[in-house]
Amino acid sequence: MKEKLKQIKEEALKQIREAGAPDALNDVRVNILGKKGALTALLKGMKDIAPEDRPKVGQLVNETRQEIETVLDGARKKMEQIIREEKMKEEIIDVTLPAKKNSVGHRHPITIALEEVERIFIGMGYEVVEGPEVETDYYNFEALNIPADHPARDEQDTFYVSGDILLRTQTSPVQARVMEKGKLPIRMIAPGRVFRSDEVDATHSPSFHQIEGLVVDKNITFADLKGTLAEFAKELFGEDTKVKFRPHHFPFTEPSAEVDVSCFKCKGAGCRFCKGSGWIEILGCGMVHPHVFEMCGIDPEEYTGFAFGIGLERISLLKYEIDDMRLLYENDIRFLKQF
């Protein structure tokens, strides 16, 4: 037994000397002192030793265990010290170097405008609904009372993926999809990116953002539309803001109107910002066309509703007094930092 303990001890010390990493030392501990280790296996054979010799053998085993553990702990501490010293050499700090400044980003002006518009309408009880940017011709045009030969298609020329698959020109298709589900009443806004084949200039882009709203219920009138948009304008541009409705034409609404707000810079007196008129155009709106209701399976004799569309870029340009839409997409950090 004594000879066996000596062999285990010598083997353990040899493995400790050869260990090059903390994991290797842990393997030595498991192989020698673990539940299935060599020393533990030796202890299990104590039953074969004469009772009078067991105390002496047990003492020898404990002494061997303590010696191995002492060497193991010493080797581990020395190894950890070496590793720590090497790490400190790699992580040395040169206090003469200039500090590294973290560049913290923030929300884009369009995102800021979007969140503000959403906050206003959510406060009025509206739901935010999103839909696909790649749309079918049916939902983008047909379901919105814009058949194949309608002149409005020329105004909304877009990018076609295939014969009847295209990039949406407005977020109105989301409204059609919601109306088709037949869950009434509806109070929703549909924000998102839209696409049109426009030349890039200070006020146009082939890709921009819209928020379109829809309300469908019984006894909805143009007065509800006017009150809603007047409240929206006051929340967005200030309590003194006035609204003006000008007759217009949209295929999916009847009657339709363009909405102007009193200039929040000159309070309607006339300035460079409003081109001397005292008014600024911000959105289009109208009562949902009965044919649109019929296409979506809603009875126009029982339900009425209104819809409106807002260009987010236009809101950003007005609110932050930006004179060129292209600045929003150029990713110039000097420009974006101002917001």
N, C-alpha and C positions, 0 to 999 in steps of 0.2 A: 504493500500500500504506500509506504514511504517513497519507494522508487517511482511509483506511478504519479504521485503528487509532484515529485521533482521534475518528471518529464512534462507534465501539464504546465508547470510554472515556467520552465525553460522555453516551451513552445509559445506560451503567451507573451513572454518578454521579447522573443524574436519577432513575433507578429507586430508588437507595439513599435519596435524599432523600425520596422519596414513600412509602417503605416505612413502615408503621405498626405492624408486629409482627415478631417473629423469623421467623415462617414466610415472610413476604414477603421478608425479606433472604435467606433460604435459596433462594427462587425466583430471585432475582437472581443468586446464585452459580451455580445450575444453568443458567440461561439464557445467562449470559456465559462462565462458566469450566468448565462441565460437559463431558461427553464429546460432547454434541451442541450445545454452546454456540457463540455467535458467534465467540469468540476461537479456540476449537479448530478451527472450520471454516476460519478464516483460515490457521491453521498447516498444515492439510491442502493448502492451495494453494501451499505453498512449492516444490513440484516444478516449478511453472511459472516460477519466478524463476531468473534466471541464477546459476550456481554462485558467481561472485565476489561477488554481492550478498546471498547467503543469510545469512552471519554477521551482517551489519549489520541485516538485516530481523529475524532471530531475536532479536537483542539488543533491538530496539524492541518486539517482541511480549512478551518477558519483562519489560521495564520497565513496559509497560502492565498486564500481569497483576499485578505486584507492587503498582502504585499502586492498582488496583481492590481487591485483597485487603486492603491496608492500610486503605482507606476502609471496606470491609465490616466488618473486625474492629473498627474504632473505633466504627462505628455500632451493631454488635451489643453491645459492652460498655456503651455509653451507654444503649441500650434496656434491657438487663438491669438496669442500675443503677436506672433509673426504675421498672421493674416491681417490683424488690426494695423500693424505698423506699415505693411505694404499698402493697405487701403488709404491710410493717412497720407502716404507719399503721393498716391494718385490724386487725392482730393485736396491737395494743398491749395490754399487761397492766396493769390497775389493781391494784397490790399492796394497796390499802386495802379491796378487796372481799373478802367472806368466801369461803373456798375452796369449790369444788364437790365435794361428797362423792359418790363412786360407791356406788350401792346394789347390792351383790352378792347375788344370790339363792342359794338352796340347795334341796335336795330336800324335797318335801312329806312329812309324817309317814307317809302311806299308801305312798308310794314307798320310804321307808326301811324300813318293815315288809315290803313286798313283796320288796325285794332281800335282806333278811335271811333270809326264809323260803326264797327261791330258793337262796341260798347253802347253807343246811342240806341241802336235798334234792338239790341238784347234788352235794354232797359224799357223799351216799349212792348216787350213780350214777343219779339220775333225769334225765330229759330235760324241758325246758320247751317246751310246745306251746301255740300260740294258735289261736283259731278265730273265726268271725264272730259279731258281736253281734246281727245280724238273722238269725234262725234259722227253720227250718220246724217246724211242729207235730210232725212225725214225730220229728225228732232231739231236740227239747226235751222231749217227753212220751212218745210211743209207743215209741220205741226204749229208753226207760228204764223200761219196765213201768208206765207211767201212761196207761192208755187213756182215752177220752173221758169215761167215766162215773165215773172214779176220784175219790174225795173229795180226794186230794192236789192236784188242780187248783184247788180252791177256796183252798187255802193258798198256792198260787203264782200267783194271779191276776196277769195281766201286761198289756202293751200290745200290741194286735194291729194290724199294718199292713194286713193283708187277711185273708181267710178262714183260711188256714193259714200265714201269714207273721207272725211275732211277734218281739218283743225277748226274748232268752233270759232265763230266770229263774234260771239256774245255768250253770256252765261244764261240766257233765256232757255236753252234746252233743259237746264236743270229744273226750271219751273214747270215745263211741259211734263217731264218725268214724274215730278211730285204730284201734279194734278191728275195724271193717269192712275195713280194709286187710289184716288177717290176718298182719301181721308180728309174730310172737311170739318171745320174751317181750316184755312191755311194762312199762316203769317210767317213769312220766311224771307231771308236774303241769301243770295248765291254769289259769293266772291270767287274770283279766280282769274287765271291768265287766258287771254283770247288772242286771236291772230287774224290779221287782214293784210292783203297785199298792198301796203302803203309804202310810199317813198319815205326814207328817213329824213326828217328835218326837225326844226325846233319844237314843233307841236304834233308830230306824227311818228309812229313807229310800227313796224310789222308785227310786233308783239307788245301787248300792254295788258293792263288789269282793269277789271270791271267789278262792280257790285250791283246786282240787280235784285230788286225787291218785288214781292208779290203778296197780295192779300186777297183771299176769296172767302166770302161769307154771304149770308142773306142781308139784303138792304144796305149794301155798301154803295156809297155815292161819291161823286167828285169832291164833295165837301170833306169827306174823310181823307181823300188823297191830299187835298190842299192843307188840311190841318196837320197831317202827318209830316209833310215836307216842310211846312213852316216851322214846326217844332224841331225837326232835324237841323234846319239851317241855323236856328238860334243856338242849339247846342254846339254846333261845329264852328260857327263864325262869330258868335256873340249874341247877347240878349236883345240888342237893338236891331238885329238883322231883319230886313223885310224881304218878302218874296213876290215875284211877278210871274204870272203864267201867260205865255204867248201861244196862240193856236199853232199847231204843227200837224204833221202826218207821220204816223208809224203804222206799218201793216198789221201789227198785232194788238193795237189799241185804238179805241174809238169812243169818245173824242180823245185827241192827243194834244200834248202841250210841251213846250220847252220852258224850263224854269230858270229864272234869273234871281240873283240875290243882290241886295243893295251893297255897294262897295264898302268893305270893312276898313279900307284905308282912309277914304275921304268922307265916309258916312253918306254917300249919295250926292255929294257936291260936284263931283267930276274931277278926275286926276289921270295921270299917266297910266296908272294901274288898270283903271276901267275904261281907258281911252276916251275920257271926258263924258261918258254917258251916265255915270253914277250906278250902273248895273253890270253884273258879271254873270254870264251863262254858266250853269253848273251841271244840269242834267236834263233828261227827257223823261216823260211820263204819260200816263193816260189810263182810261178805263179798259179793261181787258175786252178784246173784240169777241162778240158772241160766237163767231166761227171757231175761234181758238178753244173756247169752252166745249163746243160740240166735238172738235177733233180729239179732245182729251176726255170725253165721256161725262162732262158736267152739263147739267140742264141750265141754259142761260136764262130761262124764264123764272127759275127759282133762285139762282145764285148770280151775284155780280162781284166784281173785284177790280182792283187797280194794280198797276205795275209801274216800276220806275227803274232807270239805269243810270249809274254814276261811274264816271271814269276816275279811277284812283290816282292816276298820274296827274290828272287835272286838279284834283283836290290837293295833292302835294305841291304842285306848282303854285297854286293860289295861296295856300296856307303858309308856305315857307318863302314865298316871293322868289321863286326860281324862274328864270326867263328862258331856259332852254331844256326841253325834255331829255335831250341826249345826255345831259349831266347825270341823270339818274342811273344810267347804264354803263358809264365809262369806268366805274370802279376806281375813280381817283380818290385816294384816301384823304387828300387835302380837302376835297369837297365834302365827303361823307362825314368827316370829323366835326363839321359844323352842326350836326344834328344829334 
